[in-house]
Amino acid sequence: MFGFFNIFKTRNKKIKEKAFQLLRQASKISKEIEFEKDQVRLRGLAFDLKKAHDEGLKLLDDINYDKNKLDKIYFDPKTKMSENFKKVEQILQDFNSRI
C-alpha cells in the first residue's frame, strides 16, 4: 500500500524536476534575448522562451504545485514585466498579426 504512494511521489518529483528544468531554460533564454540584436534569432528565442515557460508552468499545474514558492526559485518574466518579456510579447504579437 505504501509502495503505491512512493511511486506517486516519485512521479510528481520527476515532473517537478522537468518543470524546473524548463523554467531554468526559459530564464537562460530571457538573458540571451537581452543582448540579441539579430531580429531572426530574436524571433526564434521568443518562441523558445514562450514554449519553455508555458510548458514548465503547465507541468507544475498538473501536479498542483504551489506557485507561491516559485518566486524563490524562478524569476517569472510575466509577473515582473521585464524588458525582455516585453520584447517577446511584441515579437509574438507581430507574428500573430501577420497570420
DOGU-816124 format. One record per residue: chain; residue number from 1; x, y, z of N, C-alpha, C in turn. Coordinates in nm, 2 decimals. Layout:
BEGIN
<r><unit>A</unit><pos>NUM</pos><n_east>X</n_east><n_north>Y</n_north><n_up>Z</n_up><ca_east>X</ca_east><ca_north>Y</ca_north><ca_up>Z</ca_up><c_east>X</c_east><c_north>Y</c_north><c_up>Z</c_up></r>
...
This chain:
BEGIN
<r><unit>A</unit><pos>1</pos><n_east>0.08</n_east><n_north>-0.12</n_north><n_up>0.00</n_up><ca_east>0.00</ca_east><ca_north>0.00</ca_north><ca_up>0.00</ca_up><c_east>0.09</c_east><c_north>0.13</c_north><c_up>0.00</c_up></r>
<r><unit>A</unit><pos>2</pos><n_east>0.19</n_east><n_north>0.13</n_north><n_up>0.09</n_up><ca_east>0.27</ca_east><ca_north>0.25</ca_north><ca_up>0.09</ca_up><c_east>0.36</c_east><c_north>0.26</c_north><c_up>-0.03</c_up></r>
<r><unit>A</unit><pos>3</pos><n_east>0.39</n_east><n_north>0.15</n_north><n_up>-0.09</n_up><ca_east>0.47</ca_east><ca_north>0.15</ca_north><ca_up>-0.22</ca_up><c_east>0.40</c_east><c_north>0.23</c_north><c_up>-0.33</c_up></r>
<r><unit>A</unit><pos>4</pos><n_east>0.27</n_east><n_north>0.22</n_north><n_up>-0.33</n_up><ca_east>0.19</ca_east><ca_north>0.29</ca_north><ca_up>-0.43</ca_up><c_east>0.21</c_east><c_north>0.44</c_north><c_up>-0.41</c_up></r>
<r><unit>A</unit><pos>5</pos><n_east>0.21</n_east><n_north>0.49</n_north><n_up>-0.28</n_up><ca_east>0.22</ca_east><ca_north>0.63</ca_north><ca_up>-0.26</ca_up><c_east>0.37</c_east><c_north>0.68</c_north><c_up>-0.29</c_up></r>
<r><unit>A</unit><pos>6</pos><n_east>0.46</n_east><n_north>0.59</n_north><n_up>-0.27</n_up><ca_east>0.60</ca_east><ca_north>0.63</ca_north><ca_up>-0.31</ca_up><c_east>0.62</c_east><c_north>0.64</c_north><c_up>-0.46</c_up></r>
<r><unit>A</unit><pos>7</pos><n_east>0.55</n_east><n_north>0.56</n_north><n_up>-0.54</n_up><ca_east>0.55</ca_east><ca_north>0.57</ca_north><ca_up>-0.68</ca_up><c_east>0.49</c_east><c_north>0.70</c_north><c_up>-0.72</c_up></r>
<r><unit>A</unit><pos>8</pos><n_east>0.38</n_east><n_north>0.74</n_north><n_up>-0.66</n_up><ca_east>0.31</ca_east><ca_north>0.86</ca_north><ca_up>-0.69</ca_up><c_east>0.40</c_east><c_north>0.98</c_north><c_up>-0.66</c_up></r>
<r><unit>A</unit><pos>9</pos><n_east>0.47</n_east><n_north>0.98</n_north><n_up>-0.55</n_up><ca_east>0.56</ca_east><ca_north>1.09</ca_north><ca_up>-0.51</ca_up><c_east>0.68</c_east><c_north>1.10</c_north><c_up>-0.60</c_up></r>
<r><unit>A</unit><pos>10</pos><n_east>0.73</n_east><n_north>0.98</n_north><n_up>-0.64</n_up><ca_east>0.84</ca_east><ca_north>0.98</ca_north><ca_up>-0.74</ca_up><c_east>0.80</c_east><c_north>1.04</c_north><c_up>-0.87</c_up></r>
<r><unit>A</unit><pos>11</pos><n_east>0.68</n_east><n_north>1.01</n_north><n_up>-0.92</n_up><ca_east>0.63</ca_east><ca_north>1.06</ca_north><ca_up>-1.05</ca_up><c_east>0.62</c_east><c_north>1.21</c_north><c_up>-1.04</c_up></r>
<r><unit>A</unit><pos>12</pos><n_east>0.56</n_east><n_north>1.26</n_north><n_up>-0.93</n_up><ca_east>0.55</ca_east><ca_north>1.40</ca_north><ca_up>-0.91</ca_up><c_east>0.69</c_east><c_north>1.47</c_north><c_up>-0.90</c_up></r>
<r><unit>A</unit><pos>13</pos><n_east>0.78</n_east><n_north>1.41</n_north><n_up>-0.83</n_up><ca_east>0.91</ca_east><ca_north>1.46</ca_north><ca_up>-0.82</ca_up><c_east>0.98</c_east><c_north>1.47</c_north><c_up>-0.96</c_up></r>
<r><unit>A</unit><pos>14</pos><n_east>0.96</n_east><n_north>1.37</n_north><n_up>-1.04</n_up><ca_east>1.02</ca_east><ca_north>1.38</ca_north><ca_up>-1.18</ca_up><c_east>0.96</c_east><c_north>1.49</c_north><c_up>-1.26</c_up></r>
<r><unit>A</unit><pos>15</pos><n_east>0.83</n_east><n_north>1.50</n_north><n_up>-1.25</n_up><ca_east>0.75</ca_east><ca_north>1.61</ca_north><ca_up>-1.32</ca_up><c_east>0.80</c_east><c_north>1.75</c_north><c_up>-1.27</c_up></r>
<r><unit>A</unit><pos>16</pos><n_east>0.82</n_east><n_north>1.76</n_north><n_up>-1.14</n_up><ca_east>0.86</ca_east><ca_north>1.89</ca_north><ca_up>-1.09</ca_up><c_east>1.01</c_east><c_north>1.92</c_north><c_up>-1.13</c_up></r>
<r><unit>A</unit><pos>17</pos><n_east>1.09</n_east><n_north>1.82</n_north><n_up>-1.14</n_up><ca_east>1.23</ca_east><ca_north>1.84</ca_north><ca_up>-1.19</ca_up><c_east>1.23</c_east><c_north>1.89</c_north><c_up>-1.33</c_up></r>
<r><unit>A</unit><pos>18</pos><n_east>1.15</n_east><n_north>1.82</n_north><n_up>-1.41</n_up><ca_east>1.13</ca_east><ca_north>1.86</ca_north><ca_up>-1.56</ca_up><c_east>1.08</c_east><c_north>2.00</c_north><c_up>-1.57</c_up></r>
<r><unit>A</unit><pos>19</pos><n_east>0.98</n_east><n_north>2.04</n_north><n_up>-1.49</n_up><ca_east>0.93</ca_east><ca_north>2.17</ca_north><ca_up>-1.50</ca_up><c_east>1.03</c_east><c_north>2.27</c_north><c_up>-1.46</c_up></r>
<r><unit>A</unit><pos>20</pos><n_east>1.11</n_east><n_north>2.25</n_north><n_up>-1.35</n_up><ca_east>1.21</ca_east><ca_north>2.34</ca_north><ca_up>-1.31</ca_up><c_east>1.32</c_east><c_north>2.35</c_north><c_up>-1.42</c_up></r>
<r><unit>A</unit><pos>21</pos><n_east>1.35</n_east><n_north>2.24</n_north><n_up>-1.48</n_up><ca_east>1.45</ca_east><ca_north>2.24</ca_north><ca_up>-1.59</ca_up><c_east>1.40</c_east><c_north>2.33</c_north><c_up>-1.70</c_up></r>
<r><unit>A</unit><pos>22</pos><n_east>1.27</n_east><n_north>2.32</n_north><n_up>-1.74</n_up><ca_east>1.22</ca_east><ca_north>2.41</ca_north><ca_up>-1.84</ca_up><c_east>1.22</c_east><c_north>2.56</c_north><c_up>-1.80</c_up></r>
<r><unit>A</unit><pos>23</pos><n_east>1.19</n_east><n_north>2.58</n_north><n_up>-1.67</n_up><ca_east>1.18</ca_east><ca_north>2.72</ca_north><ca_up>-1.63</ca_up><c_east>1.32</c_east><c_north>2.78</c_north><c_up>-1.62</c_up></r>
<r><unit>A</unit><pos>24</pos><n_east>1.42</n_east><n_north>2.70</n_north><n_up>-1.58</n_up><ca_east>1.56</ca_east><ca_north>2.75</ca_north><ca_up>-1.59</ca_up><c_east>1.60</c_east><c_north>2.78</c_north><c_up>-1.73</c_up></r>
<r><unit>A</unit><pos>25</pos><n_east>1.56</n_east><n_north>2.69</n_north><n_up>-1.82</n_up><ca_east>1.59</ca_east><ca_north>2.71</ca_north><ca_up>-1.97</ca_up><c_east>1.52</c_east><c_north>2.85</c_north><c_up>-2.01</c_up></r>
<r><unit>A</unit><pos>26</pos><n_east>1.40</n_east><n_north>2.87</n_north><n_up>-1.97</n_up><ca_east>1.33</ca_east><ca_north>3.00</ca_north><ca_up>-2.00</ca_up><c_east>1.41</c_east><c_north>3.12</c_north><c_up>-1.95</c_up></r>
<r><unit>A</unit><pos>27</pos><n_east>1.46</n_east><n_north>3.11</n_north><n_up>-1.82</n_up><ca_east>1.54</ca_east><ca_north>3.21</ca_north><ca_up>-1.77</ca_up><c_east>1.67</c_east><c_north>3.24</c_north><c_up>-1.85</c_up></r>
<r><unit>A</unit><pos>28</pos><n_east>1.73</n_east><n_north>3.13</n_north><n_up>-1.89</n_up><ca_east>1.85</ca_east><ca_north>3.14</ca_north><ca_up>-1.97</ca_up><c_east>1.82</c_east><c_north>3.21</c_north><c_up>-2.10</c_up></r>
<r><unit>A</unit><pos>29</pos><n_east>1.71</n_east><n_north>3.17</n_north><n_up>-2.17</n_up><ca_east>1.68</ca_east><ca_north>3.23</ca_north><ca_up>-2.29</ca_up><c_east>1.64</c_east><c_north>3.38</c_north><c_up>-2.28</c_up></r>
<r><unit>A</unit><pos>30</pos><n_east>1.58</n_east><n_north>3.41</n_north><n_up>-2.17</n_up><ca_east>1.55</ca_east><ca_north>3.55</ca_north><ca_up>-2.14</ca_up><c_east>1.68</c_east><c_north>3.64</c_north><c_up>-2.13</c_up></r>
<r><unit>A</unit><pos>31</pos><n_east>1.78</n_east><n_north>3.58</n_north><n_up>-2.07</n_up><ca_east>1.91</ca_east><ca_north>3.65</ca_north><ca_up>-2.06</ca_up><c_east>1.97</c_east><c_north>3.67</c_north><c_up>-2.20</c_up></r>
<r><unit>A</unit><pos>32</pos><n_east>1.95</n_east><n_north>3.57</n_north><n_up>-2.29</n_up><ca_east>2.00</ca_east><ca_north>3.58</ca_north><ca_up>-2.42</ca_up><c_east>1.93</c_east><c_north>3.68</c_north><c_up>-2.50</c_up></r>
<r><unit>A</unit><pos>33</pos><n_east>1.80</n_east><n_north>3.70</n_north><n_up>-2.48</n_up><ca_east>1.72</ca_east><ca_north>3.79</ca_north><ca_up>-2.55</ca_up><c_east>1.77</c_east><c_north>3.94</c_north><c_up>-2.52</c_up></r>
<r><unit>A</unit><pos>34</pos><n_east>1.81</n_east><n_north>3.96</n_north><n_up>-2.40</n_up><ca_east>1.86</ca_east><ca_north>4.09</ca_north><ca_up>-2.36</ca_up><c_east>1.97</c_east><c_north>4.15</c_north><c_up>-2.45</c_up></r>
<r><unit>A</unit><pos>35</pos><n_east>2.06</n_east><n_north>4.06</n_north><n_up>-2.49</n_up><ca_east>2.17</ca_east><ca_north>4.10</ca_north><ca_up>-2.57</ca_up><c_east>2.16</c_east><c_north>4.07</c_north><c_up>-2.72</c_up></r>
<r><unit>A</unit><pos>36</pos><n_east>2.06</n_east><n_north>4.01</n_north><n_up>-2.76</n_up><ca_east>2.05</ca_east><ca_north>3.97</ca_north><ca_up>-2.90</ca_up><c_east>2.00</c_east><c_north>4.09</c_north><c_up>-2.99</c_up></r>
<r><unit>A</unit><pos>37</pos><n_east>2.06</n_east><n_north>4.11</n_north><n_up>-3.10</n_up><ca_east>2.03</ca_east><ca_north>4.22</ca_north><ca_up>-3.19</ca_up><c_east>1.96</c_east><c_north>4.17</c_north><c_up>-3.32</c_up></r>
<r><unit>A</unit><pos>38</pos><n_east>2.00</n_east><n_north>4.05</n_north><n_up>-3.36</n_up><ca_east>1.95</ca_east><ca_north>3.99</ca_north><ca_up>-3.49</ca_up><c_east>1.80</c_east><c_north>3.96</c_north><c_up>-3.47</c_up></r>
<r><unit>A</unit><pos>39</pos><n_east>1.72</n_east><n_north>4.02</n_north><n_up>-3.56</n_up><ca_east>1.57</ca_east><ca_north>4.00</ca_north><ca_up>-3.55</ca_up><c_east>1.53</c_east><c_north>3.86</c_north><c_up>-3.57</c_up></r>
<r><unit>A</unit><pos>40</pos><n_east>1.59</n_east><n_north>3.79</n_north><n_up>-3.66</n_up><ca_east>1.55</ca_east><ca_north>3.65</ca_north><ca_up>-3.69</ca_up><c_east>1.59</c_east><c_north>3.56</c_north><c_up>-3.57</c_up></r>
<r><unit>A</unit><pos>41</pos><n_east>1.70</n_east><n_north>3.58</n_north><n_up>-3.52</n_up><ca_east>1.74</ca_east><ca_north>3.50</ca_north><ca_up>-3.40</ca_up><c_east>1.66</c_east><c_north>3.54</c_north><c_up>-3.28</c_up></r>
<r><unit>A</unit><pos>42</pos><n_east>1.62</n_east><n_north>3.67</n_north><n_up>-3.27</n_up><ca_east>1.54</ca_east><ca_north>3.71</ca_north><ca_up>-3.16</ca_up><c_east>1.40</c_east><c_north>3.65</c_north><c_up>-3.17</c_up></r>
<r><unit>A</unit><pos>43</pos><n_east>1.35</n_east><n_north>3.64</n_north><n_up>-3.28</n_up><ca_east>1.22</ca_east><ca_north>3.58</ca_north><ca_up>-3.30</ca_up><c_east>1.22</c_east><c_north>3.43</c_north><c_up>-3.26</c_up></r>
<r><unit>A</unit><pos>44</pos><n_east>1.33</n_east><n_north>3.36</n_north><n_up>-3.30</n_up><ca_east>1.34</ca_east><ca_north>3.22</ca_north><ca_up>-3.26</ca_up><c_east>1.35</c_east><c_north>3.21</c_north><c_up>-3.11</c_up></r>
<r><unit>A</unit><pos>45</pos><n_east>1.43</n_east><n_north>3.29</n_north><n_up>-3.04</n_up><ca_east>1.44</ca_east><ca_north>3.29</ca_north><ca_up>-2.90</ca_up><c_east>1.31</c_east><c_north>3.32</c_north><c_up>-2.83</c_up></r>
<r><unit>A</unit><pos>46</pos><n_east>1.23</n_east><n_north>3.41</n_north><n_up>-2.89</n_up><ca_east>1.10</ca_east><ca_north>3.45</ca_north><ca_up>-2.83</ca_up><c_east>1.01</c_east><c_north>3.33</c_north><c_up>-2.83</c_up></r>
<r><unit>A</unit><pos>47</pos><n_east>1.00</n_east><n_north>3.25</n_north><n_up>-2.94</n_up><ca_east>0.92</ca_east><ca_north>3.13</ca_north><ca_up>-2.94</ca_up><c_east>0.97</c_east><c_north>3.03</c_north><c_up>-2.85</c_up></r>
<r><unit>A</unit><pos>48</pos><n_east>1.10</n_east><n_north>3.01</n_north><n_up>-2.84</n_up><ca_east>1.16</ca_east><ca_north>2.91</ca_north><ca_up>-2.74</ca_up><c_east>1.13</c_east><c_north>2.95</c_north><c_up>-2.60</c_up></r>
<r><unit>A</unit><pos>49</pos><n_east>1.14</n_east><n_north>3.08</n_north><n_up>-2.57</n_up><ca_east>1.11</ca_east><ca_north>3.12</ca_north><ca_up>-2.43</ca_up><c_east>0.96</c_east><c_north>3.10</c_north><c_up>-2.40</c_up></r>
<r><unit>A</unit><pos>50</pos><n_east>0.87</n_east><n_north>3.13</n_north><n_up>-2.49</n_up><ca_east>0.73</ca_east><ca_north>3.11</ca_north><ca_up>-2.46</ca_up><c_east>0.70</c_east><c_north>2.97</c_north><c_up>-2.44</c_up></r>
<r><unit>A</unit><pos>51</pos><n_east>0.75</n_east><n_north>2.88</n_north><n_up>-2.53</n_up><ca_east>0.73</ca_east><ca_north>2.74</ca_north><ca_up>-2.52</ca_up><c_east>0.78</c_east><c_north>2.68</c_north><c_up>-2.39</c_up></r>
<r><unit>A</unit><pos>52</pos><n_east>0.90</n_east><n_north>2.71</n_north><n_up>-2.35</n_up><ca_east>0.96</ca_east><ca_north>2.66</ca_north><ca_up>-2.23</ca_up><c_east>0.88</c_east><c_north>2.71</c_north><c_up>-2.10</c_up></r>
<r><unit>A</unit><pos>53</pos><n_east>0.85</n_east><n_north>2.84</n_north><n_up>-2.10</n_up><ca_east>0.78</ca_east><ca_north>2.90</ca_north><ca_up>-1.99</ca_up><c_east>0.64</c_east><c_north>2.83</c_north><c_up>-1.97</c_up></r>
<r><unit>A</unit><pos>54</pos><n_east>0.57</n_east><n_north>2.83</n_north><n_up>-2.08</n_up><ca_east>0.43</ca_east><ca_north>2.77</ca_north><ca_up>-2.07</ca_up><c_east>0.43</c_east><c_north>2.63</c_north><c_up>-2.04</c_up></r>
<r><unit>A</unit><pos>55</pos><n_east>0.52</n_east><n_north>2.55</n_north><n_up>-2.10</n_up><ca_east>0.52</ca_east><ca_north>2.41</ca_north><ca_up>-2.07</ca_up><c_east>0.56</c_east><c_north>2.38</c_north><c_up>-1.93</c_up></r>
<r><unit>A</unit><pos>56</pos><n_east>0.66</n_east><n_north>2.45</n_north><n_up>-1.88</n_up><ca_east>0.70</ca_east><ca_north>2.44</ca_north><ca_up>-1.74</ca_up><c_east>0.59</c_east><c_north>2.47</c_north><c_up>-1.64</c_up></r>
<r><unit>A</unit><pos>57</pos><n_east>0.52</n_east><n_north>2.58</n_north><n_up>-1.66</n_up><ca_east>0.41</ca_east><ca_north>2.61</ca_north><ca_up>-1.57</ca_up><c_east>0.29</c_east><c_north>2.51</c_north><c_up>-1.58</c_up></r>
<r><unit>A</unit><pos>58</pos><n_east>0.27</n_east><n_north>2.46</n_north><n_up>-1.70</n_up><ca_east>0.16</ca_east><ca_north>2.36</ca_north><ca_up>-1.72</ca_up><c_east>0.20</c_east><c_north>2.23</c_north><c_up>-1.64</c_up></r>
<r><unit>A</unit><pos>59</pos><n_east>0.32</n_east><n_north>2.19</n_north><n_up>-1.65</n_up><ca_east>0.36</ca_east><ca_north>2.07</ca_north><ca_up>-1.57</ca_up><c_east>0.34</c_east><c_north>2.09</c_north><c_up>-1.42</c_up></r>
<r><unit>A</unit><pos>60</pos><n_east>0.37</n_east><n_north>2.21</n_north><n_up>-1.37</n_up><ca_east>0.35</ca_east><ca_north>2.24</ca_north><ca_up>-1.23</ca_up><c_east>0.20</c_east><c_north>2.24</c_north><c_up>-1.20</c_up></r>
<r><unit>A</unit><pos>61</pos><n_east>0.12</n_east><n_north>2.29</n_north><n_up>-1.29</n_up><ca_east>-0.02</ca_east><ca_north>2.29</ca_north><ca_up>-1.27</ca_up><c_east>-0.08</c_east><c_north>2.14</c_north><c_up>-1.26</c_up></r>
<r><unit>A</unit><pos>62</pos><n_east>-0.02</n_east><n_north>2.06</n_north><n_up>-1.34</n_up><ca_east>-0.06</ca_east><ca_north>1.92</ca_north><ca_up>-1.35</ca_up><c_east>-0.04</c_east><c_north>1.85</c_north><c_up>-1.21</c_up></r>
<r><unit>A</unit><pos>63</pos><n_east>0.06</n_east><n_north>1.89</n_north><n_up>-1.14</n_up><ca_east>0.09</ca_east><ca_north>1.82</ca_north><ca_up>-1.01</ca_up><c_east>0.04</c_east><c_north>1.91</c_north><c_up>-0.89</c_up></r>
<r><unit>A</unit><pos>64</pos><n_east>-0.03</n_east><n_north>2.01</n_north><n_up>-0.92</n_up><ca_east>-0.08</ca_east><ca_north>2.11</ca_north><ca_up>-0.82</ca_up><c_east>0.03</c_east><c_north>2.16</c_north><c_up>-0.73</c_up></r>
<r><unit>A</unit><pos>65</pos><n_east>0.14</n_east><n_north>2.21</n_north><n_up>-0.79</n_up><ca_east>0.25</ca_east><ca_north>2.27</ca_north><ca_up>-0.72</ca_up><c_east>0.21</c_east><c_north>2.41</c_north><c_up>-0.68</c_up></r>
<r><unit>A</unit><pos>66</pos><n_east>0.24</n_east><n_north>2.45</n_north><n_up>-0.56</n_up><ca_east>0.21</ca_east><ca_north>2.58</ca_north><ca_up>-0.50</ca_up><c_east>0.30</c_east><c_north>2.68</c_north><c_up>-0.57</c_up></r>
<r><unit>A</unit><pos>67</pos><n_east>0.25</n_east><n_north>2.76</n_north><n_up>-0.66</n_up><ca_east>0.33</ca_east><ca_north>2.85</ca_north><ca_up>-0.74</ca_up><c_east>0.38</c_east><c_north>2.97</c_north><c_up>-0.66</c_up></r>
<r><unit>A</unit><pos>68</pos><n_east>0.33</n_east><n_north>2.99</n_north><n_up>-0.54</n_up><ca_east>0.39</ca_east><ca_north>3.10</ca_north><ca_up>-0.45</ca_up><c_east>0.53</c_east><c_north>3.07</c_north><c_up>-0.41</c_up></r>
<r><unit>A</unit><pos>69</pos><n_east>0.57</n_east><n_north>2.94</n_north><n_up>-0.42</n_up><ca_east>0.71</ca_east><ca_north>2.90</ca_north><ca_up>-0.39</ca_up><c_east>0.80</c_east><c_north>2.93</c_north><c_up>-0.50</c_up></r>
<r><unit>A</unit><pos>70</pos><n_east>0.74</n_east><n_north>2.96</n_north><n_up>-0.62</n_up><ca_east>0.83</ca_east><ca_north>2.98</ca_north><ca_up>-0.74</ca_up><c_east>0.91</c_east><c_north>3.11</c_north><c_up>-0.73</c_up></r>
<r><unit>A</unit><pos>71</pos><n_east>0.86</n_east><n_north>3.21</n_north><n_up>-0.66</n_up><ca_east>0.93</ca_east><ca_north>3.33</ca_north><ca_up>-0.66</ca_up><c_east>1.07</c_east><c_north>3.32</c_north><c_up>-0.60</c_up></r>
<r><unit>A</unit><pos>72</pos><n_east>1.09</n_east><n_north>3.22</n_north><n_up>-0.51</n_up><ca_east>1.22</ca_east><ca_north>3.19</ca_north><ca_up>-0.45</ca_up><c_east>1.31</c_east><c_north>3.12</c_north><c_up>-0.55</c_up></r>
<r><unit>A</unit><pos>73</pos><n_east>1.26</n_east><n_north>3.05</n_north><n_up>-0.65</n_up><ca_east>1.33</ca_east><ca_north>2.97</ca_north><ca_up>-0.74</ca_up><c_east>1.35</c_east><c_north>3.02</c_north><c_up>-0.88</c_up></r>
<r><unit>A</unit><pos>74</pos><n_east>1.24</n_east><n_north>3.09</n_north><n_up>-0.92</n_up><ca_east>1.24</ca_east><ca_north>3.12</ca_north><ca_up>-1.06</ca_up><c_east>1.19</c_east><c_north>3.27</c_north><c_up>-1.08</c_up></r>
<r><unit>A</unit><pos>75</pos><n_east>1.25</n_east><n_north>3.34</n_north><n_up>-1.16</n_up><ca_east>1.21</ca_east><ca_north>3.48</ca_north><ca_up>-1.20</ca_up><c_east>1.11</c_east><c_north>3.46</c_north><c_up>-1.31</c_up></r>
<r><unit>A</unit><pos>76</pos><n_east>0.98</n_east><n_north>3.50</n_north><n_up>-1.28</n_up><ca_east>0.88</ca_east><ca_north>3.49</ca_north><ca_up>-1.38</ca_up><c_east>0.87</c_east><c_north>3.62</c_north><c_up>-1.46</c_up></r>
<r><unit>A</unit><pos>77</pos><n_east>0.91</n_east><n_north>3.62</n_north><n_up>-1.59</n_up><ca_east>0.90</ca_east><ca_north>3.74</ca_north><ca_up>-1.66</ca_up><c_east>0.77</c_east><c_north>3.81</c_north><c_up>-1.67</c_up></r>
<r><unit>A</unit><pos>78</pos><n_east>0.66</n_east><n_north>3.72</n_north><n_up>-1.67</n_up><ca_east>0.53</ca_east><ca_north>3.78</ca_north><ca_up>-1.69</ca_up><c_east>0.49</c_east><c_north>3.86</c_north><c_up>-1.57</c_up></r>
<r><unit>A</unit><pos>79</pos><n_east>0.52</n_east><n_north>3.82</n_north><n_up>-1.45</n_up><ca_east>0.48</ca_east><ca_north>3.90</ca_north><ca_up>-1.33</ca_up><c_east>0.57</c_east><c_north>4.02</c_north><c_up>-1.31</c_up></r>
<r><unit>A</unit><pos>80</pos><n_east>0.69</n_east><n_north>4.02</n_north><n_up>-1.36</n_up><ca_east>0.78</ca_east><ca_north>4.14</ca_north><ca_up>-1.34</ca_up><c_east>0.77</c_east><c_north>4.23</c_north><c_up>-1.46</c_up></r>
<r><unit>A</unit><pos>81</pos><n_east>0.71</n_east><n_north>4.18</n_north><n_up>-1.57</n_up><ca_east>0.71</ca_east><ca_north>4.26</ca_north><ca_up>-1.70</ca_up><c_east>0.84</c_east><c_north>4.32</c_north><c_up>-1.73</c_up></r>
<r><unit>A</unit><pos>82</pos><n_east>0.94</n_east><n_north>4.23</n_north><n_up>-1.74</n_up><ca_east>1.08</ca_east><ca_north>4.28</ca_north><ca_up>-1.77</ca_up><c_east>1.08</c_east><c_north>4.33</c_north><c_up>-1.92</c_up></r>
<r><unit>A</unit><pos>83</pos><n_east>1.19</n_east><n_north>4.40</n_north><n_up>-1.95</n_up><ca_east>1.21</ca_east><ca_north>4.44</ca_north><ca_up>-2.09</ca_up><c_east>1.22</c_east><c_north>4.33</c_north><c_up>-2.18</c_up></r>
<r><unit>A</unit><pos>84</pos><n_east>1.28</n_east><n_north>4.22</n_north><n_up>-2.14</n_up><ca_east>1.29</ca_east><ca_north>4.10</ca_north><ca_up>-2.23</ca_up><c_east>1.16</c_east><c_north>4.04</c_north><c_up>-2.26</c_up></r>
<r><unit>A</unit><pos>85</pos><n_east>1.07</n_east><n_north>4.04</n_north><n_up>-2.16</n_up><ca_east>0.94</ca_east><ca_north>3.98</ca_north><ca_up>-2.19</ca_up><c_east>0.86</c_east><c_north>4.07</c_north><c_up>-2.27</c_up></r>
<r><unit>A</unit><pos>86</pos><n_east>0.87</n_east><n_north>4.20</n_north><n_up>-2.26</n_up><ca_east>0.80</ca_east><ca_north>4.30</ca_north><ca_up>-2.35</ca_up><c_east>0.85</c_east><c_north>4.28</c_north><c_up>-2.49</c_up></r>
<r><unit>A</unit><pos>87</pos><n_east>0.98</n_east><n_north>4.25</n_north><n_up>-2.51</n_up><ca_east>1.03</ca_east><ca_north>4.22</ca_north><ca_up>-2.65</ca_up><c_east>0.96</c_east><c_north>4.10</c_north><c_up>-2.70</c_up></r>
<r><unit>A</unit><pos>88</pos><n_east>0.96</n_east><n_north>3.99</n_north><n_up>-2.62</n_up><ca_east>0.90</ca_east><ca_north>3.87</ca_north><ca_up>-2.66</ca_up><c_east>0.75</c_east><c_north>3.89</c_north><c_up>-2.70</c_up></r>
<r><unit>A</unit><pos>89</pos><n_east>0.68</n_east><n_north>3.95</n_north><n_up>-2.61</n_up><ca_east>0.53</ca_east><ca_north>3.98</ca_north><ca_up>-2.64</ca_up><c_east>0.51</c_east><c_north>4.05</c_north><c_up>-2.77</c_up></r>
<r><unit>A</unit><pos>90</pos><n_east>0.60</n_east><n_north>4.15</n_north><n_up>-2.79</n_up><ca_east>0.59</ca_east><ca_north>4.23</ca_north><ca_up>-2.92</ca_up><c_east>0.62</c_east><c_north>4.15</c_north><c_up>-3.04</c_up></r>
<r><unit>A</unit><pos>91</pos><n_east>0.72</n_east><n_north>4.06</n_north><n_up>-3.03</n_up><ca_east>0.75</ca_east><ca_north>3.98</ca_north><ca_up>-3.14</ca_up><c_east>0.64</c_east><c_north>3.88</c_north><c_up>-3.17</c_up></r>
<r><unit>A</unit><pos>92</pos><n_east>0.58</n_east><n_north>3.82</n_north><n_up>-3.07</n_up><ca_east>0.47</ca_east><ca_north>3.72</ca_north><ca_up>-3.08</ca_up><c_east>0.35</c_east><c_north>3.79</c_north><c_up>-3.14</c_up></r>
<r><unit>A</unit><pos>93</pos><n_east>0.32</n_east><n_north>3.91</n_north><n_up>-3.09</n_up><ca_east>0.20</ca_east><ca_north>3.98</ca_north><ca_up>-3.14</ca_up><c_east>0.22</c_east><c_north>4.02</c_north><c_up>-3.29</c_up></r>
<r><unit>A</unit><pos>94</pos><n_east>0.34</n_east><n_north>4.06</n_north><n_up>-3.33</n_up><ca_east>0.37</ca_east><ca_north>4.10</ca_north><ca_up>-3.47</ca_up><c_east>0.35</c_east><c_north>3.97</c_north><c_up>-3.55</c_up></r>
<r><unit>A</unit><pos>95</pos><n_east>0.40</n_east><n_north>3.86</n_north><n_up>-3.50</n_up><ca_east>0.39</ca_east><ca_north>3.73</ca_north><ca_up>-3.58</ca_up><c_east>0.25</c_east><c_north>3.69</c_north><c_up>-3.60</c_up></r>
<r><unit>A</unit><pos>96</pos><n_east>0.17</n_east><n_north>3.70</n_north><n_up>-3.49</n_up><ca_east>0.02</ca_east><ca_north>3.66</ca_north><ca_up>-3.50</ca_up><c_east>-0.06</c_east><c_north>3.76</c_north><c_up>-3.59</c_up></r>
<r><unit>A</unit><pos>97</pos><n_east>-0.02</n_east><n_north>3.88</n_north><n_up>-3.59</n_up><ca_east>-0.09</ca_east><ca_north>3.98</ca_north><ca_up>-3.68</ca_up><c_east>-0.06</c_east><c_north>3.96</c_north><c_up>-3.82</c_up></r>
<r><unit>A</unit><pos>98</pos><n_east>0.05</n_east><n_north>3.89</n_north><n_up>-3.86</n_up><ca_east>0.08</ca_east><ca_north>3.86</ca_north><ca_up>-4.00</ca_up><c_east>0.00</c_east><c_north>3.74</c_north><c_up>-4.04</c_up></r>
<r><unit>A</unit><pos>99</pos><n_east>-0.04</n_east><n_north>3.66</n_north><n_up>-3.95</n_up><ca_east>-0.11</ca_east><ca_north>3.53</ca_north><ca_up>-3.99</ca_up><c_east>-0.25</c_east><c_north>3.56</c_north><c_up>-4.03</c_up></r>
